[in-house]
Amino acid sequence: MDEEHRLTMAALLALVQNSPDVRYTFHSSSDSNHGSPSLTTDKPIFYNQGNIIGNDVYFWNERNVFTSIHRLINKSNMEKEIYKLPTVDISKAKTQRSEVAKTVVDGLENTGFLFIENVQGLSYDQLYECCQWFFGLPIETKKTLLRNIWNPESSNVYRGYFPVGHNEPSRKEGFEFGRDVDPNDQTIAPGNWFYEKSVWPKEDGTFPFQKILLETYEYMHETALEILRLAAIGLGIDEHAFEFIFSSRPMSTFRLIHYPPWGKTPPENAVIEDGKVVTTPDHTDSNFLTLLTTFNYKGLEIIAPDGSWVELKPRPNTLVMNIGDVFSRMMGGRFKATRHRVIDIGIDRYSVPFFLEPSFDGDIGINFMSKYGSEGPDHVVERYGPWLMNTMKHVKKYFEYRHLPEF
């Protein structure tokens, strides 16, 4: 299949200069078959979006536009396919269970990201309204929900509202909550703020903010568990193998996020390659599994298997799913916790991630599959709560969590 790609002269020169292992030959207009200056490379050059330009001839015309005309070979087609995320139609999970399970496992093994569509009960419009309603509240109202680190009068240290950080490469404000537990539960240690009661803004009766989010939390929780059941089926192990650590007092977090644009003066630590600016830097999620609502906004980029950054093209009414460090390390790296980041798109951006998390005492130990006969070292028991606290505070040092008290 012949394809044609056009680039400005400066863009192509930059690509060549950023590809030090690519050899090329310049041809003047007199010795070029195209009647204009051209160059030939010995291997493909890539756009930073991951599209292949080609490896035969590049030439520019009187408008100073480079054109590459080449024939794509099978290897090139394979390279292009690598950036297409698998899509899971969750509504087919009951009738085409084995087929859907295979798609889930293939995605987790190769990209760590999938699209999830047709989630029953989920209203993207209502979630977007929740974002607009909450972040449109007066700052005085949001301050009453601030964590203790930002408002000493607040008793909550983990849940609630966090503001945009100062001198941080992350530019976002957020509101988050969890599923409340019985306050008389004697199995929860005193001071365990992972289980503190969620705080909510006062409502005037015109918009059911809390009701919508609590209902959506349960839809997300059940969808996440269904994905884990499908993953287990695809692995050939018991369908409910992963569920036990979520069956009692999961620590899952549901978060609304607003990314204000940086404007003209972003800090140096937010500026990355090609002059791009991040609102969330390069990271992997720490939790087990994430279901993200992007509301069709651009800006989410993931690291591709070839090491380049690629933007995920938004899909309307579809969740973006990825797994975190916990699930990946339990599987010995077989499932991929893929690095990703959020780029400033120049306008206010909103998203809603649901972070599926085990209970505080849930066993997230490595070598999980050895319990099901796989080769390798024996499974080692490790509790989720202590691991997460150490990761948030001392390893990844998230600005919204690194000041949390020890207990």
N, C-alpha and C positions, 0 to 999 in steps of 0.2 A: 504494500500500500504506500503510494507516494504521499508525502506530507510536506507542507511548506510552513516555515516559521520565520517571523520577521523580528529583528531587534535593531535598536539604534547602534551606531558605530561604537559609542562609548560603552554600551551595555555588553556588546560582544567582547570588546577589548578587556573589560573588567572580568568577564568570565574566563578568558584565556589566562589573564594574570593571576587569577585565583585558583588556577588548575596547574600547579607547577609540574605535575607529572605528565602533562599533555604536550607532545611535540607538534609543532605546526610549521607550515611553509607558506610564505607570502608570495603571491604572484602579481606582477604588475599587469596593467590593462593590456599591454602588448602581447604577453604570453599567456593570457587567460582565455579560455574557450568562451567565456561569457562576455568578453568585450569590456570588462571592468575589473578593477582590482579584486583579488580574492585570496582566501587562505584555505589550506587543507590541514586537518588535524588527524592524528593517528588513533583517536578514540573519541567516544561521545563526550560532549560537554553538556552540563546540566543547568537548567534554570534553577534558581534557589527554591522554586516551588516544586521541583522534582521532575519537570517535564524534560524529556530528552530532545536535544536539538539535532544531533546527528554527528557523523564522523567522516563526511566526504568533503563537500565544498561549501564555503560561505563566501558570498560576494555582496558588495553594496552597489546601489544604483545612484543616480544623480541626486536622489533625495536623502542620501546618506543613511539609507536603511539597509541593514544586513538581511539577506535572505538565505536560508538554507533549504535546499531541495534534496531529499534523500529517500531511500527506500528503507522502511523499518524492517528489521529482522526479528526473529522470534525472541532473542535475548532482550532486545529493546522493549518488545511488547510485555515481556515478563517484568521488566523493571518498572514499566508504567503501572502495571496491575498491582504492584506491591503497596501502593498508597490508597487503594480502594478498601475501605473498611467493610467487613462483613455486616450484613443486616439481618437481625433476628426479628421475625414477625412473631411476637409472643402470643398472639391469638391462635397460632397454629401449633403451639406447644403440646396441646392435648391430643390432637389428631395426627400430627406428624412428629411425634416425640423424638424418635431416633435421628431423623434428619435434622431437626432443629438442634438437638444436642451436639451433633457433629459440627455444625456451624459454630456453636458456642466454643467448643474446645479448639477448633482450628483458629478462631479469632484470638483466644486467650494465649495460645502457644506462639502465634506469629506477630500479632500487632499489640495485644493487650488492650485494644479498644474495639468496641462494636457499636453499631447503631441498634437501638431497641425501639420498635414501633408497635402501635396498636395496644398500648397498655390500657386495660380496662379501668374505667372510673377516673382516669387522669384528665383534668381540664387544664390545658396550657394557658388558656385565656384567664382563668381564675388565678392561676399562679402569677401571671404577669400583673394582674390587678393588685395582688397582694404586695408585689414589689413596689408598684407605683404608690399604693396607699401608705405603706410603711415608710419608705424613704422620702415621701412627701410630708411626713409629720414635722412639726416644728422641732428645732434642735432641743428646745427645753424639754419636750416630751421624750425624745430619744435619750436624753441624758439621764432620765429616771431609770432607764434600763441598762445603763452602762455597767460593766463589770467593776468590781471593787478597785482594781488597779487604776482605773480612770475616774472613779467616783467613790471616795472613801465612805460615803453614806450608804452605798449599796452592799447588800449581804452576798449577792451572787458573785462568784469568782470565775465560773466556767461558761455558763449560759448567758444569753442576753445580747446586748448590743456592743459592737466595737466600732470605733471611729477610724477614719483614715489616719494612718500613722505618719509621723513626721520623720523626714530624712530616711524613709524606707523605700526600697524599690517596688514594694507592693503598694498599689494605690487602690484601696477598696474600703468600703464600710460594709458591715454585715449585721444580720440578726440571726441568732440560731437558738434552737431548742431541741429537746429530746423527749422521749417517752418517760413520763414521771413514774416513779416506783412508790410502793407503799411506804410512807414515812416511818412506819413501825417495824419495818423489815429489819430484824436483828442480825441478819447475815451481812449487812453492809456496815463496814467499819465507820466509826465516827470520823467526820472530817473528809470523807471520800467525796470530793466535789464533783466527780464524774456523774454522780447521781443526785446532784442538787436539783431542787424544784425549778422548772422553767419559769421565766418571768415573761409577762405579756403586757403590751400597751393597752390602755383603757380604750374601749370602743364606745361610740355614740349611738350604735344601733343601725347605722346606715350601711355598714359593710361588715360581713361576718369573717373577719380576718383570722381569728383563732380557730374557728370551726373549719374553715377551708383547709388550713395548714395541718391541723390534727388529722383530718380525714385523708389528706394527700400523703402524709407520713405513712399511714397504714398501707395505702396503695403501693408506695415505693418499697416499703419493707417486704411486702408479699412478692412484688416483682423481683426484688433482689434475691429472695430465697428461691424463687422459681428458677432463676438463672443458675444458682448454685446446684439445684437439683438436676438441671439439664447438664451442667458441667460434670456432675458425678456420673450420670448415665453415659455421657460421651467418653469418660475415662474407664467405663466398665466396672465401676464399684457401686456399692449400695447407694440408691438414689438419695437417701437422707444423710449421707456420710458427713456433710459439712454443717448440717442444721443444728446439731446439738449445742454448739457454742453460742447460738443465738436464741435458744429456746426459753431462757430465763434471764430477765434484766439485761437485754442488749444495751450497749452504750451509744447506739447510733445517733448521729447528729444531722439535723435538717437545717440548712442555712440559706438565707436570702442574701445576695451580694449585689452591691451597686459599685461599678467602676467609673468614677468620674474621669474625664480626660485630663491629661497632664497640662495641657495648654502649651505655651511657648517656652517654658523653662523647666523641663524635667530634670531631676537630679542626675548626676553623672552615673550613679549606681543603677539607674533604670534604663540607660542607653546601651543598646547592644549592637550587634553587627548590622551593617547596611543602614545605620541611622535609625533603626527601629527602636521603639520605646516599649518596655513591658509595664503592665499593671499587675502582673503576677509573674515572678521570675521562674526560670527553669526548675522543675522539681518532679518528684514522684509523690503520689499520695501515700500517706502512712497507714491508712485504714485497710479494711478488707476489700471492699468493692464500692465504687461510686456510680451513682446514676445522676447525670447532669442534664438540666434543662437549660438550653441556650437561647430560646426565643428567637431563633433564626439570626442571631447576631454573629458576625464574623469575629475573628481575633484569636480563636483557640488554635494553637499549633502543637503538633506532636513531633517527636524525633522519629524519623523514618529508619528502617533497617540499615540503610546505607550511611546513616549518621547525619543526614541533612534534615533541616526543619521544614515541615510542610504544614500548610494551613488546612484544617478540616472544613470542607465546604458544608455550611449549615443545611440541615434537612428539616423542613417544617414539621411540627407535631411529632418529633422523634427525640428520644433520649440518647445521649452519648454515654456509653458505659465503659469504664476502665477499672482495672484492679489496682490495689495498693501493695505496698511492701509486704504486709502481713501474709496475704494470700500467696504472693510469689515465693516468699521464703519458706512457707509451709510446703510448697510444691517443689522445693529445691531449684527454683528458677525455671521450671518447665513452663509455667505461666508467667507472662511478662508484665511487670510493673513499668510502664512506659513513661519516660520523661515527657513533660508537656509544659506549656507556658501560655500566658494570655498577653496579647499585644494591644497597645493603645490604638483604638480605631478612630479616635478624634471626636467621638460623641459619647454620651452617657450609655453605658452598657450594663445589662442586668443578666444574672444567671442564678439558678437555684440548684445546688448540689445536695444530694442525699448521700451521706456517708454511712454505709452499713458497717457496724462494728460489733464484735462479740461482747459477751459479758465481761466484767472485770476479771473474773476467775477463769474465763474461757481459755482452753488449751490451744495455743497457737504454735506449739513447738515444731521444730523443723523435722524433715523426713516423714511427713504425714503419710505418704503413700506406702511406707514400709509396714504400716498396720494392715495393708491389704495385699501383702505378699510381694511388693516390689523389691528389687534388689537395692542394696545400699545400707548405710548405717541405720541402727534402730531409731525409732521415734523418740524424741526428747521432749518431755513436758515443759511448757513455759506459759505463764499466765499473761493474758493480754494487757491488763491494767498497768502493772509495773513496767512492762516493755514500752507501752505507749507514752507513759509519763516521761520516761527517760528520753525517748525519741523526740517528743515535742519540745522539752525543756533544754536538753543538753546536746542533742545530735543535730536536729534540723533548726532548732531555735526560732520557731515561728514567732513573729512579733506579737501576735495576739495571744500567745500561750506561754512564752518563755518566762513570764513573771509569776506563773502559778505556784502556789505554796506546796511544799512537800507534806506528805502525810504518811 
